């Protein structure tokens, strides 16, 4: 029998639960924004101390480590994700600029159109557009072309074109995300919005999860790190997009509440998860949870299979300020 470790990384605290042959332990430590993996490792170290087990032995004998997080939620609330550049098909460009959501984290000057054509025909203007995006401060570029049966082929061809100009061994290499690899939403605007938000969160998630997986392996853990996802499931780091981790911490809470409500014979339950940065509200109705294929994130519709949770930028560590003569609570948190 092996141990099981569950971690939830929030904006203020990182919580851990360990169970297995050595017993059970619950731990809570400060989240470490400078390096989120430090908080997770500290959480596991404390659990090992509580159980009286050497850390390396605990990790060697652990079969599953599962991490849920509100990092994505807090990143959007605090507006501190990566600066996104958007290469967009000419028809979609017109549709987007006529009604770009105010809270979509992409500046209008970092949205550049791409006309139809083969890579050879449009190469020069695409490279110029990417150069302008990078000069404008973009740190990740999203490709969202006009819909069509060959969408994947066209987006990948464009990505390869840019990669040839900015190869990985250059310091100026730019991360590229193709919208069809993030979402296959039938509405091209929703597909583009979803890809932009994924790009906004992507670098934060990459730094966190790959560093954490490397640190765990260096201490004896021998299995893939599993990430909790918005639909209540789990996935390996390498097989998960950033947007799929959205709200995975609160979603886990709603799933747990549904299981506990069933044990108590309760059909209808409202759940509140008050963290340091945000408050998340869920609903168990008729003994089950509500699922949706789309959600609204601060006025932006995105395509993500998710257990429905409403997030508000007010938590236990929210900073109170006066803005234009009125009291404002959050969204910034003391952390």
HELIX and SHEET records of a PDB file:
HELIX    1   1 UNK A   36  UNK A   51  1                                  16    
HELIX    2   2 UNK A   55  UNK A   60  1                                   6    
HELIX    3   3 UNK A   71  UNK A   78  1                                   8    
HELIX    4   4 UNK A   90  UNK A   97  1                                   8    
HELIX    5   5 UNK A  108  UNK A  110  5                                   3    
HELIX    6   6 UNK A  119  UNK A  135  1                                  17    
HELIX    7   7 UNK A  151  UNK A  165  1                                  15    
HELIX    8   8 UNK A  179  UNK A  182  1                                   4    
HELIX    9   9 UNK A  188  UNK A  218  1                                  31    
HELIX   10  10 UNK A  237  UNK A  239  5                                   3    
HELIX   11  11 UNK A  242  UNK A  245  5                                   4    
HELIX   12  12 UNK A  248  UNK A  264  1                                  17    
SHEET    1   A 6 UNK A  23  UNK A  30  0                                        
SHEET    2   A 6 UNK A  13  UNK A  20 -1                                        
SHEET    3   A 6 UNK A   3  UNK A   9 -1                                        
SHEET    4   A 6 UNK A  62  UNK A  69  1                                        
SHEET    5   A 6 UNK A 226  UNK A 228  1                                        
SHEET    6   A 6 UNK A 234  UNK A 236 -1                                        
SHEET    1   B 4 UNK A 111  UNK A 114  0                                        
SHEET    2   B 4 UNK A  84  UNK A  89  1                                        
SHEET    3   B 4 UNK A 140  UNK A 144  1                                        
SHEET    4   B 4 UNK A 175  UNK A 178  1                                        
SHEET    1   C 3 UNK A 269  UNK A 274  0                                        
SHEET    2   C 3 UNK A 279  UNK A 285 -1                                        
SHEET    3   C 3 UNK A 288  UNK A 289 -1                                        
SHEET    1   D 3 UNK A 269  UNK A 274  0                                        
SHEET    2   D 3 UNK A 279  UNK A 285 -1                                        
SHEET    3   D 3 UNK A 309  UNK A 312 -1                                        
SHEET    1   E 2 UNK A 291  UNK A 297  0                                        
SHEET    2   E 2 UNK A 300  UNK A 307 -1                                        
SHEET    1   F 2 UNK A 318  UNK A 323  0                                        
SHEET    2   F 2 UNK A 326  UNK A 333 -1                                        
END                                                                             
